[in-house]
Amino acid sequence: MVYGRVMQEQAGSTAHQREMFRLSSTDWHQFLGFGAPGHLSILGKRKQAPWEDEAEVSRMECRHQLATMDLEAAVQRMTGQPDMQFWGVQDPVMQAIQWGESPVVAVMPTSRGKSMLFMVPAFTAPGGTTIIMVLLIALQADMIRRCQELSISCVLWESQRPPNAASIVLVTPKSTVSPDFQTFLNRLRWTQRLDWIMINECHVVLNSQRDFRPQMA
């Protein structure tokens, strides 16, 4: 679906309105079971709408920007520390993220820079959204504070106020299976704005299993 503007309107003056209409249209298509909005060709295969082409081009530009960027220089600019460098596991993991590899598992001690793995990409290539599943509620406020100090848009998921423009969205495991969050996630996919899904402190999942080190239960 494409939303235009009248000739009297200044170019770009209705861009935000068109984006809001597009998001609403996407939600209604999913609710009514129509799938992603678009058109069918003569052969029955869905043809991409013009806005999907634009979203794909924007996505490719962001990927190219991240893939060709000097991330070490970027983290120095982000933190304001000219001698800041990646060390240990950070370096190979950042390279894997930079080249879009998936899945990536990083095993790092506490307070050894795990948050940098999602903060640096969000800082260097804004425009998309990274979902962080936070298993420990105590970490949510700290993550939001640290991101705000670096001018990175980071919010906690709220079903009543979907964070359509946030670079980083924190969500609890319980909320990830809710219909509202699934709708939000699908919207990010359709608009080519979903960058990464990361699970913080994923070892906690093992700790909660009854058959994992039963002597510790």
RODO-2510 file (C-alpha; in nm, 4 decimals, decimal comma):
residues 217
     n   res          X          Y          Z
     1     m     0,0000     0,0000     0,0000
     2     v     0,1368     0,3421    -0,0967
     3     y     0,0371     0,6749     0,0560
     4     g     0,0944     0,9843    -0,1529
     5     r     0,0629     1,3564    -0,1021
     6     v    -0,1180     1,6284    -0,2883
     7     m     0,0811     1,8579    -0,5158
     8     q     0,0336     2,1538    -0,2817
     9     e     0,2095     1,9764     0,0034
    10     q     0,5780     2,0273     0,0566
    11     a     0,7857     1,7211    -0,0273
    12     g     0,8358     1,5080     0,2816
    13     s     0,5806     1,6973     0,4872
    14     t     0,3569     1,3919     0,5260
    15     a     0,6298     1,1301     0,5639
    16     h     0,5534     1,0670     0,9302
    17     q     0,1805     1,0399     0,8608
    18     r     0,2409     0,7912     0,5787
    19     e     0,4632     0,5837     0,8055
    20     m     0,1954     0,5788     1,0764
    21     f    -0,0700     0,4785     0,8203
    22     r     0,1623     0,2064     0,6936
    23     l     0,2146     0,0637     1,0419
    24     s    -0,1606     0,0674     1,1040
    25     s    -0,2187    -0,1028     0,7694
    26     t     0,0349    -0,3710     0,8572
    27     d    -0,1428    -0,4419     1,1862
    28     w    -0,4819    -0,4709     1,0178
    29     h    -0,3454    -0,7043     0,7487
    30     q    -0,2142    -0,9361     1,0180
    31     f    -0,5310    -0,9122     1,2305
    32     l    -0,7526    -0,9993     0,9323
    33     g    -0,5229    -1,2811     0,8231
    34     f    -0,4197    -1,1218     0,4934
    35     g    -0,0456    -1,1513     0,5531
    36     a     0,1894    -0,8668     0,4741
    37     p     0,0323    -0,5888     0,2646
    38     g     0,1198    -0,6031    -0,1009
    39     h    -0,0113    -0,7010    -0,4428
    40     l    -0,0431    -1,0239    -0,6358
    41     s     0,1064    -1,0604    -0,9791
    42     i    -0,0589    -1,2487    -1,2650
    43     l     0,1131    -1,5695    -1,1530
    44     g    -0,0216    -1,5316    -0,8013
    45     k     0,3092    -1,4524    -0,6342
    46     r     0,2998    -1,1459    -0,4132
    47     k     0,4680    -0,8460    -0,5671
    48     q     0,6570    -0,6140    -0,3376
    49     a     0,4937    -0,2789    -0,2759
    50     p     0,7056     0,0328    -0,3429
    51     w     0,7447     0,1010     0,0292
    52     e     0,8845    -0,2506     0,0743
    53     d     1,1455    -0,1798    -0,1926
    54     e     1,2393     0,1429    -0,0135
    55     a     1,2637    -0,0409     0,3191
    56     e     1,4854    -0,3075     0,1645
    57     v     1,7173    -0,0475     0,0123
    58     s     1,7405     0,1328     0,3467
    59     r     1,8152    -0,1976     0,5168
    60     m     2,0952    -0,2762     0,2724
    61     e     2,2451     0,0691     0,3223
    62     c     2,2509     0,0224     0,7007
    63     r     2,4085    -0,3219     0,6636
    64     h     2,6725    -0,1816     0,4298
    65     q     2,7403     0,1062     0,6674
    66     l     2,7963    -0,1339     0,9562
    67     a     3,0023    -0,3817     0,7517
    68     t     3,2438    -0,1154     0,6263
    69     m     3,2764     0,0857     0,9462
    70     d     3,5787     0,0927     1,1742
    71     l     3,4010    -0,0277     1,4881
    72     e     3,6961     0,0428     1,7135
    73     a     3,6917     0,4065     1,6048
    74     a     3,3142     0,4029     1,6509
    75     v     3,3337     0,2783     2,0106
    76     q     3,5954     0,5439     2,0860
    77     r     3,3631     0,8094     1,9476
    78     m     3,0652     0,6636     2,1352
    79     t     3,2378     0,6510     2,4741
    80     g     3,4522     0,9612     2,4282
    81     q     3,7613     0,7554     2,5168
    82     p     4,0274     0,7776     2,2404
    83     d     4,2181     0,4776     2,3782
    84     m     3,9124     0,2485     2,4021
    85     q     3,9653    -0,0907     2,2348
    86     f     3,7839    -0,4214     2,2048
    87     w     3,9509    -0,6971     2,4000
    88     g     3,9151    -1,0694     2,4581
    89     v     3,5927    -1,2184     2,3242
    90     q     3,4578    -0,8755     2,2312
    91     d     3,6682    -0,8494     1,9161
    92     p     3,5641    -1,1728     1,7347
    93     v     3,2020    -1,1341     1,8479
    94     m     3,1848    -0,7776     1,7158
    95     q     3,3285    -0,8967     1,3851
    96     a     3,0615    -1,1675     1,3635
    97     i     2,7873    -0,9132     1,4360
    98     q     2,9384    -0,6699     1,1883
    99     w     2,9153    -0,9282     0,9106
   100     g     2,5632    -1,0348     1,0040
   101     e     2,6452    -1,3859     1,1233
   102     s     2,3750    -1,5700     1,3181
   103     p     2,3499    -1,7235     1,5690
   104     v     2,6334    -1,5799     1,7759
   105     v     2,7034    -1,6962     2,1330
   106     a     2,9276    -1,4859     2,3571
   107     v     3,0492    -1,6263     2,6903
   108     m     3,1908    -1,3416     2,8975
   109     p     3,2397    -1,2705     3,2701
   110     t     3,0309    -1,0139     3,4547
   111     s     3,1220    -0,6492     3,3841
   112     r     3,3395    -0,7359     3,0867
   113     g     3,1582    -0,5418     2,8157
   114     k     2,8721    -0,7643     2,7018
   115     s     2,6470    -0,4607     2,6614
   116     m     2,8884    -0,3135     2,4084
   117     l     2,7945    -0,5941     2,1712
   118     f     2,4524    -0,4414     2,1103
   119     m     2,5212    -0,0776     2,1994
   120     v     2,7928    -0,0232     1,9382
   121     p     2,5853    -0,1459     1,6378
   122     a     2,2857     0,0599     1,7560
   123     f     2,5086     0,3672     1,7843
   124     t     2,6930     0,3253     1,4546
   125     a     2,4034     0,2164     1,2306
   126     p     2,0805     0,3692     1,3666
   127     g     1,7487     0,3252     1,1915
   128     g     1,6729    -0,0319     1,2914
   129     t     1,5657    -0,1940     1,6162
   130     t     1,7460    -0,4479     1,8329
   131     i     1,5380    -0,6626     2,0683
   132     i     1,7088    -0,7533     2,3963
   133     m     1,5434    -1,0268     2,6015
   134     v     1,6319    -0,9410     2,9602
   135     l     1,5899    -1,2354     3,1957
   136     l     1,6879    -1,0404     3,5066
   137     i     1,4541    -0,7494     3,5787
   138     a     1,7202    -0,5837     3,7946
   139     l     1,9282    -0,5191     3,4814
   140     q     1,6591    -0,3300     3,2889
   141     a     1,6951     0,0087     3,4581
   142     d     2,0753    -0,0128     3,4398
   143     m     2,0683    -0,0877     3,0658
   144     i     1,8307     0,1995     2,9948
   145     r     2,0465     0,4387     3,1974
   146     r     2,3672     0,3361     3,0218
   147     c     2,2105     0,3669     2,6773
   148     q     2,0689     0,7101     2,7559
   149     e     2,4124     0,8279     2,8701
   150     l     2,5404     0,7338     2,5222
   151     s     2,2436     0,8979     2,3434
   152     i     2,1068     0,5598     2,2317
   153     s     1,7288     0,5299     2,2304
   154     c     1,6458     0,2407     2,4656
   155     v     1,3017     0,1657     2,6112
   156     l     1,1236    -0,1068     2,8015
   157     w     0,8494    -0,2876     2,6103
   158     e     0,4992    -0,1692     2,6953
   159     s     0,2048    -0,3162     2,5051
   160     q     0,0043     0,0062     2,5395
   161     r     0,2829     0,2152     2,3851
   162     p     0,4713     0,0204     2,1141
   163     p     0,8205     0,1735     2,0733
   164     n     0,8138     0,2248     1,6968
   165     a     1,1244     0,4452     1,6832
   166     a     1,3483     0,2959     1,9545
   167     s     1,6917     0,1607     1,8630
   168     i     1,6902    -0,0905     2,1503
   169     v     1,3813    -0,2493     2,3057
   170     l     1,4097    -0,4462     2,6300
   171     v     1,1534    -0,7209     2,6809
   172     t     1,0920    -0,9913     2,9405
   173     p     1,0532    -1,3579     2,8362
   174     k     0,6867    -1,3509     2,9389
   175     s     0,6108    -1,0549     2,7124
   176     t     0,7767    -1,2104     2,4071
   177     v     0,4909    -1,4580     2,3629
   178     s     0,2152    -1,1984     2,3960
   179     p     0,0058    -1,1175     2,0842
   180     d     0,0924    -0,7472     2,1073
   181     f     0,4660    -0,8119     2,1061
   182     q     0,4376    -1,0649     1,8228
   183     t     0,2523    -0,8023     1,6197
   184     f     0,5269    -0,5507     1,6935
   185     l     0,7948    -0,8029     1,5969
   186     n     0,6219    -0,8886     1,2681
   187     r     0,5884    -0,5200     1,1906
   188     l     0,9635    -0,4775     1,2314
   189     r     1,0218    -0,7713     0,9965
   190     w     0,7877    -0,6394     0,7277
   191     t     0,9402    -0,2925     0,7395
   192     q     1,2966    -0,4344     0,7369
   193     r     1,3759    -0,2668     1,0702
   194     l     1,4554    -0,5727     1,2829
   195     d     1,8326    -0,5757     1,3313
   196     w     1,9006    -0,8387     1,5963
   197     i     1,7361    -1,0392     1,8708
   198     m     1,9701    -1,0900     2,1642
   199     i     1,9248    -1,2820     2,4897
   200     n     2,1051    -1,1347     2,7872
   201     e     2,2251    -1,3652     3,0665
   202     c     2,0976    -1,6677     2,8720
   203     h     2,2594    -1,9075     3,1213
   204     v     1,9759    -1,8228     3,3600
   205     v     1,7532    -2,0398     3,1400
   206     l     1,9682    -2,3412     3,2267
   207     n     1,9735    -2,2532     3,5942
   208     s     1,5944    -2,2669     3,6058
   209     q     1,5759    -2,6235     3,4715
   210     r     1,5223    -2,8968     3,7301
   211     d     1,7619    -3,1361     3,5578
   212     f     2,0486    -2,8818     3,5492
   213     r     2,2856    -2,9474     3,8405
   214     p     2,0103    -3,0919     4,0626
   215     q     2,2451    -3,0788     4,3611
   216     m     2,2178    -2,6980     4,3443
   217     a     1,8371    -2,7012     4,3593
***
